[in-house]
Amino acid sequence: MKTLQDYIDKLNKLNFKEMYNNDFFWTWDKTDEELEAVFTVADALRFMRENNISTKVFESGLGISIFRDNSTRTRFSFASACNLLGLEVQDLDEKKSQIAHGETVRETANMVSFMADVIGIRDDMYIGKGHAYQKEFMDAVTEGNKDGILEQRPTLVNLQCDVDHPTQCMADMLHIIHEFGGVENLKGKKIAMSWAYSPSYGKPLSVPQGVIGLMTRFGMDVVLAHPEGYDVMPEVEEIARKNAEATGGSFTKQTAWKKPSKMLILYIQRAGLLSLLWKNVPISMQKAISKESTNWKKNFLLRMPNTKTGLAQKTHENNKDGKLSICTVCQLISQV
């Protein structure tokens, strides 16, 4: 596309009216046209910024961010997006708020929502808690709006919960679309989502789940690669399978190590820390990954209740030799 009008014309052909006054929790809650509209708006905003065209939609208003877990990229991305549209960001630090004195979610939600147009929440630390908190927060805001406490209902954007990380996964998806020259070129492309041990701390399931839940919608051949014990939520796996069936792609899982082979796309995740797009991976890199991953079954995560992300990790104390072999990636994709 070469002009802003091209993007506008494309948006006019899409049905995304249900997104207005609605929240963005998971990508699989959205229709294909709604996702396409998000990608189109993202491209339009990039075009406008590159061509020095104002992107301001708001003259005033707040974008509220609530990070209940650490963040760098998502925190600054959300702040940049709000600024791009003309909103000022106000970050809620729960330790410095009345929450520490017993203020309820209902009270907090309504208080921070005055003058707010969007609320971004990250809550990914405990399985079964993050999405539930986001829903409770927005239910309180909706009630406040209906009762006349709030003059408008702000929209929620999931900045990562225990189930999905839609903003990161959609950004990665759009990059892949650009890399291969359009959605129409993705069908049959092979991608491995690696989910394995992290040497630092228990990271959420939401990135591998978000990837398999989104990229199977584009007719791609998606492999979820992980050692035994690194299982993701079965309901998300089922979504991925149904997506693959509907689009003519495939979704498979692999827990056994295979020799390195040439692949098209590899999404590396040390339990959520790193994502890379590789094409024609050099042999030297393949050998390095293979060496690092040789002892992957010695490093494992166990499902445990009431622990961070529901996972307990093997520590240095558990290793007789005092070393941790990091399981980074399973190279599973056959010759392209």
C-alpha positions in Angstrom: 0.0 0.0 0.0 1.3 3.4 -0.9 -1.2 6.0 0.4 -3.1 6.5 3.6 -6.3 6.2 1.6 -5.4 2.6 0.7 -5.5 1.7 4.3 -8.8 3.5 4.9 -10.4 1.8 1.9 -9.3 -1.6 3.2 -10.7 -0.9 6.7 -14.0 0.2 5.2 -14.4 -3.3 3.7 -13.8 -5.0 7.1 -16.4 -5.7 9.8 -14.9 -4.8 13.2 -17.7 -2.8 14.7 -18.0 -5.2 17.7 -14.5 -4.1 18.8 -15.9 -0.7 19.8 -16.5 -0.5 23.5 -15.2 -4.0 23.8 -12.1 -5.5 25.4 -9.1 -7.4 24.0 -8.5 -10.4 26.1 -7.4 -13.2 23.8 -6.8 -13.3 20.0 -9.0 -16.3 19.6 -12.0 -14.2 20.8 -11.6 -12.0 17.7 -12.8 -12.7 14.2 -10.5 -13.0 11.2 -11.7 -9.6 10.0 -11.1 -8.0 13.4 -7.5 -9.3 13.5 -7.0 -8.0 10.0 -8.4 -4.6 11.0 -5.8 -4.5 13.9 -3.0 -5.3 11.5 -4.2 -2.7 9.0 -4.5 0.0 11.6 -1.0 -0.8 12.8 0.4 -0.5 9.3 -1.5 2.7 8.8 -0.1 4.2 12.0 3.4 3.3 10.9 2.8 4.9 7.5 1.5 8.1 9.1 4.5 8.3 11.5 7.0 7.7 8.7 5.4 10.4 6.6 5.1 12.9 9.5 1.3 12.8 9.6 -0.3 13.4 13.0 -1.7 10.3 14.6 -3.5 12.1 17.4 -7.0 10.9 18.1 -7.4 12.4 21.6 -6.9 15.9 22.8 -6.8 14.7 26.4 -7.4 11.6 28.4 -5.5 8.9 30.2 -4.1 5.5 29.3 -3.8 3.5 32.6 -1.2 0.8 32.9 -1.2 -1.8 35.6 1.8 -4.1 35.7 1.5 -6.8 38.3 4.7 -8.4 37.0 7.9 -6.9 35.6 8.0 -5.6 32.1 10.2 -3.6 29.8 9.2 -4.0 26.1 5.4 -4.2 26.8 5.5 -1.3 29.3 7.2 1.0 26.8 5.2 -0.2 23.9 2.0 0.6 25.6 3.2 4.0 26.7 4.4 4.7 23.1 1.0 3.7 21.7 -0.9 5.9 24.1 1.4 8.9 23.4 1.0 8.3 19.6 -2.7 8.6 20.0 -2.6 11.7 22.3 -3.2 10.0 25.6 -1.1 10.6 28.7 0.0 7.4 30.5 -0.5 7.0 34.2 1.0 3.9 35.7 -0.6 2.4 38.8 2.0 1.1 41.3 -0.1 -1.0 43.6 2.5 -0.7 46.4 2.0 3.0 46.4 -1.8 2.9 46.2 -4.6 2.3 48.7 -4.6 -1.3 47.6 -1.9 -1.8 50.2 -4.4 -0.6 52.8 -7.2 -3.0 51.7 -8.9 -1.1 48.9 -11.0 -3.5 46.8 -10.6 -4.2 43.1 -14.0 -2.6 42.5 -13.0 0.6 44.2 -9.6 0.8 42.5 -11.0 0.0 39.0 -13.6 2.9 39.2 -11.1 5.4 40.7 -8.4 4.9 38.1 -11.0 4.9 35.2 -12.0 8.5 35.5 -10.8 10.3 32.3 -9.4 6.9 31.1 -9.9 5.8 27.5 -7.9 2.6 27.8 -6.5 0.4 30.5 -3.7 -2.1 30.0 -3.1 -4.8 32.5 -0.4 -7.4 32.9 -1.1 -10.2 35.4 0.6 -13.4 34.4 2.2 -14.8 37.5 -0.3 -17.4 38.6 -2.3 -19.8 36.5 -6.0 -19.2 37.0 -5.5 -15.7 38.4 -4.4 -13.3 35.7 -7.3 -13.5 33.3 -9.7 -13.7 36.2 -8.3 -10.4 37.6 -8.7 -8.6 34.3 -12.3 -9.8 34.0 -13.1 -8.7 37.6 -11.5 -5.3 37.0 -13.5 -4.7 33.8 -16.7 -6.0 35.3 -16.3 -3.4 38.1 -15.7 -0.7 35.5 -18.8 -1.7 33.5 -20.9 -1.6 36.6 -19.5 1.8 37.5 -20.4 3.1 34.0 -24.0 1.7 34.2 -24.5 3.2 37.6 -23.4 6.7 36.4 -20.2 6.8 38.4 -18.1 6.8 35.2 -19.2 8.8 32.2 -17.6 6.4 29.9 -16.3 2.8 29.9 -12.6 2.5 29.0 -11.4 -0.4 26.9 -9.1 -3.1 28.3 -6.0 -4.3 26.5 -4.5 -7.5 27.8 -0.8 -6.8 28.2 -0.2 -10.5 29.2 -2.2 -12.7 31.4 -1.8 -16.4 32.4 -3.4 -17.5 29.2 -2.4 -15.3 26.3 0.0 -12.5 25.4 -1.9 -11.0 22.4 0.1 -7.8 21.9 3.4 -9.6 21.6 2.1 -12.4 19.5 0.2 -10.1 17.1 3.3 -7.9 16.7 5.3 -11.1 15.9 2.6 -12.2 13.5 2.6 -8.9 11.7 6.4 -9.0 11.3 6.1 -12.5 9.8 3.4 -11.3 7.4 5.7 -8.5 6.3 8.7 -10.8 6.1 6.9 -13.2 3.7 5.1 -10.5 1.7 1.5 -10.9 2.8 -0.9 -13.3 4.6 -1.5 -15.1 1.3 2.1 -16.4 1.4 1.9 -17.9 4.9 -0.1 -21.1 4.0 2.1 -24.1 4.5 5.0 -22.2 6.1 6.6 -24.1 8.9 7.1 -22.7 12.3 8.4 -24.2 15.5 7.4 -22.8 18.9 10.0 -23.8 21.4 9.0 -23.9 25.1 11.6 -25.0 27.5 13.7 -24.4 30.6 14.7 -20.9 31.7 17.6 -20.4 34.1 16.2 -17.4 35.8 12.6 -17.8 37.0 9.3 -19.4 36.2 7.9 -17.6 33.2 4.3 -17.7 31.9 2.7 -20.1 29.5 1.0 -17.3 27.7 3.6 -16.7 25.0 3.7 -20.3 23.6 0.0 -20.5 24.0 -0.5 -17.1 22.3 1.7 -18.2 19.4 -0.1 -21.5 18.7 -3.5 -20.0 19.2 -2.8 -17.2 16.7 -0.4 -18.6 14.0 -2.6 -21.7 13.4 -5.2 -19.3 12.0 -3.1 -18.5 9.0 -2.7 -22.0 7.5 0.8 -22.4 8.8 2.3 -25.8 9.9 2.9 -25.1 13.6 4.9 -27.4 15.9 4.9 -26.9 19.7 8.3 -28.2 20.8 8.9 -28.9 24.4 10.4 -31.5 26.7 8.1 -33.7 28.7 6.5 -31.9 31.6 6.3 -28.5 29.8 2.7 -29.0 28.7 0.5 -26.0 28.0 -3.2 -25.7 28.7 -5.1 -28.4 26.9 -7.9 -26.0 26.0 -5.5 -23.8 24.1 -4.1 -26.8 22.3 -7.6 -27.6 21.2 -8.1 -24.1 19.9 -4.9 -24.5 17.9 -6.1 -27.8 16.4 -9.4 -26.4 15.4 -7.7 -23.4 13.8 -5.4 -25.6 11.8 -8.3 -27.8 10.6 -10.2 -24.7 9.5 -7.3 -23.1 7.6 -5.7 -26.1 6.0 -2.6 -25.9 8.2 -1.4 -28.3 10.9 -0.7 -28.3 14.6 1.5 -31.0 16.2 3.5 -31.4 19.4 7.0 -32.9 19.8 8.7 -33.8 23.0 11.5 -36.0 21.6 14.8 -34.5 20.4 15.5 -34.7 16.7 18.6 -33.8 14.8 18.9 -30.2 13.6 17.4 -29.6 10.2 16.7 -26.7 7.9 13.7 -24.7 9.0 11.8 -21.7 7.8 10.7 -20.0 11.0 11.9 -20.7 14.6 10.3 -19.0 17.6 12.6 -19.5 20.5 11.3 -19.0 24.0 13.3 -19.7 27.1 10.1 -19.9 28.9 9.1 -16.5 27.5 12.3 -14.5 27.3 13.3 -14.4 23.6 11.7 -14.5 20.2 13.6 -14.7 16.9 12.7 -15.0 13.3 15.3 -17.2 11.5 15.5 -18.0 7.8 18.0 -20.6 6.6 19.7 -21.0 10.0 23.5 -21.3 9.7 25.0 -24.7 10.4 27.2 -23.2 13.1 24.1 -21.9 14.9 22.3 -25.2 14.6 25.3 -27.0 16.2 25.4 -24.5 19.0 21.7 -25.0 19.7 22.1 -28.8 19.5 24.9 -28.8 22.0 23.0 -26.6 24.4 19.9 -28.8 24.2 21.5 -32.2 24.5 20.6 -32.8 28.1 17.1 -31.2 28.0 15.4 -34.0 29.9 17.6 -33.4 32.9 16.0 -29.9 33.2 12.3 -30.0 33.9 9.4 -28.1 35.3 6.8 -29.7 37.5 3.2 -28.6 37.8 2.7 -27.4 41.3 -0.3 -25.6 42.9 0.2 -22.1 44.3 3.5 -21.4 42.7 4.5 -18.8 40.2 2.9 -19.7 36.9 2.0 -23.0 38.4 5.6 -24.2 37.8 8.4 -25.2 40.1 11.9 -25.1 38.6 14.9 -27.3 39.2 17.6 -25.2 41.0 21.3 -25.3 41.4 20.9 -27.2 44.7 19.1 -30.0 42.8 22.1 -30.5 40.5 24.9 -32.7 41.9 27.4 -31.2 39.5 26.2 -27.6 40.2 25.4 -27.0 36.5 22.2 -26.4 34.6 22.0 -27.4 31.0 19.6 -25.0 29.4 17.0 -26.5 27.1 16.5 -23.8 24.6 15.1 -25.1 21.4 13.9 -28.3 19.7 14.6 -28.2 16.0 11.8 -30.2 14.5 10.9 -28.8 11.2 11.6 -30.9 8.1 13.2 -29.6 4.9 11.4 -26.6 3.5 
